[in-house]
Amino acid sequence: MRIIAVIPAYNEANRIAGVVEHTRKFVDIVVVADDGSTDATASSARQAGATVVSHSQNCGAGAATMTGIEAARALHADAIVTLDADEQHDPRDIPSLLQPILAGRADVIFANRFGQKNRIPLIRRFFNAIGNLVTFATTGRWVNDSQCGFKIFGPRAVREVSIRMSGYEFCTELVRESVQHKWRIEELPIKVLYSQYTLAKGQSFANGIRTALRILLRSFLR
């Protein structure tokens, strides 16, 4: 099975090389979707061994993820791993997340940061709870960590997935995709590392509310 990692990245020049190098140990190809970065993210990723596709301007996490997925399809991916570029995800979790895909038991794996004894700040737990509730309200499917960017798509999901939401709300859209396409899902625990940097990059309260409202509005318009 040809396994390709997709890493959406925006202004991550200081971290992307390390993420690419560690991820390459567990996949066949790493694709970095540079989302209009104004720093050396793209060149740093290439030097670390990634295939880079770039947006001319910043379009959002959902748009970058879909661009990366399309690039992985062009490279004939059988399975796609998506993870964040800020070092909060540990690539060493990839083999365990892949197991249900390789065994043919699941079409999508949702990583769960809350399934282990991770030190997760209260504000992150709050945002995740809100995201889970909005996701359940709009999709009818409960996912314990619906907003986590660490996911695995098996062959069927690789063929069928289509992200139309450009911002962080794409995580909820992917749960909706799993319902509409009747994908078999599993949730597996992962390790997560929060730092002052990753916390500063996360959504503010206002952005989180705007994201939730966009999700609800689009669900009513569909």
N, C-alpha and C positions, 0 to 999 in steps of 0.2 A: 504494500500500500504506500503510495506516494504522499507523504505528509508535509504540508507547507504551513509555516507560521506567518500570520499577518499581524503586524504591529503598527497601529496608527500612531503618529507622532507629531507633536507641534512644539517646536523650540525645546528639544531635548538633547542638544548637542553634547552636554556634559554626561549624559547617562545612556544614550542609545547604543553606543559601541559595546558597553558591558552587557546590556540586555541582549543584543544580537549575538555576541560571542557565546553567552551561556545558553541561549535558545538553540543555536546551531548544533549543540551536542545531542539534541533529542529529536530533530526534524531533518528533512532532506534539504529544504530551502527556507530561507527567511525573507519575507517581503516586508519592507517598511513603506508605509503609505505616509509620505511627508505632506502634512496638511498646511502648505503655504508657510513653512517656517521662515523666519527672518534671520536665523543663526545658521550654524554649520551642521544641522541635523542630517541633511541628506548626504553630505560628503563623509561625515563620521560613520554613518550607517554603511555606506559603500566600502569604506576602508576596513570595516569590521567583517565584511563578507556578505552583506545583504543585497538583495535586488531592491532597487528603490523606484517607486512611482510617486510623482509629485503633483500636488495641486498648485496652481499659480497664485492662489490666495487661500486664506483660511476659510474652510467650508464647514467644519464641525466634525465631531468624533464619529457620528453615524456615516457621514459622507466619506470620510477617510477609510473607515472600516469596509464599506462597500467597494471602494476603489481597490483596496487591497485584496478583497475576495475575488473581484473580477480579474485581477492580475494573477492570483493563484489558480483560478480556473484556466486561464490562458497557458499556465505552466503545467496543466493537467493534474491538478491536485485531486487525490482521492479523499483526503481528510484535511481539514483546515483548523488550525489552532489560532485563536485570537487572544492576545494579552496586551497589557498596558506597557508603555515605554518608560515609565517613571520608577521602575525597580520595585514596585510594591508586590508584584507577583514573582513567584519562584519557579523558573523553568524546570526545576527538578520534579515538579508535580505533574509535568506533561505525561510521562509514561503511565502513571496510575489513572489519569483522566482518560487516556486513550484506550484502556483495556476494554470497556464495554463496547466501544466502536469496533475494535479489532475482533472482538468476539461476536459481533453482529447482533448485540442485544439492544443497542440504542442508536438513534440518529443524531441526537444532540446531547452534549453533556454541559450542564450548568454547574460551574464551580461555586462552592459555598464557603465564603470566608467565615461563617458563623458555626461551621461544623467542627471546628477545633478550638483549642483554648488560645485563640489569638487575642492580642491586646488591641482591641478596637475602640477608639474613642467614642464617647457617648453620642457626640454629634453625628458621627458616621452611622451609628446604630439607628439613630432617629431618622436620618435621611433614608436609610435602607427600609425601615418600617413603612415610611410614607410611600416610597417607591413600590414596595410589595403590595400595599393596599390599593394603590392606583392601578397597578398592573392586574391585580385580581379583579378589580371592578370593571376593567375594560376588556379583559380577555377570558375571564372565567377560570383561569388556571393559577394556582398558587405555586410560586417558586420562592424558596427561602432566601435567595440572594439574587433577586431579579436584576439588580443594577450592576452586577460584577462584569467586568470586561473580559474575564478569563473564561473562554468557552471552547468546545470542540464540536466541529461539524463533521458528521460522517458522510459517506458518498451520496446518499439521497438528499440530505440537507445542502450539501455543496451544490448540487444541481438546481435545487429549488429555491434557495434563499434569495430574497430581494429586499434590501433596506431602502426605504424611501424617506425616512426621517433623518435629517442631517445632524441634529444635535444629540444630547445625551438620552433623549427619549427613545433612541433606536433600541436600547436594551429592552424596553417594554414591547416595542414592535417585534422583536425577535421571539418573545414569548407568544405574541399573537400569531406569528408565522408558524410556530410549533403546533398551535391549536388548529389553524386553518389547514395545514398540510398533514395533520395527524401524525406528526413525528413522535417517535418513541423517545422519551427523555429520561435521563438519570441526573441526580444531583450528588456531587462528591465533594468532600471537604478538601480545602487547600490551606496552605500557610499564607500569611500576608504580613508585610512589613510596612508600617506607617512611619513616616518621618515628618519633620517640620515642613520639608519641601512638598511631599505628597499631600499633606493636609492643606497647605496653602494653595495647591493647584486644584483641589476639589471644588465642588459646587458650593457657592454661598447659599445662605438661606433663601435669599430673593431669587437666585437662579433656580434653586430646587423647586420653589413654588411655581415659577414660570414654566419649568419643564413639565410639572404635573398638570398644569392648566392646558398646555399644548397637547399633551397626551389625551386628556379628557375631551378637548374640543375636536381633535381629529377623529376620535372614536365615534363621536356623534355625527361627524360629516361623512363617515364611510357608509 
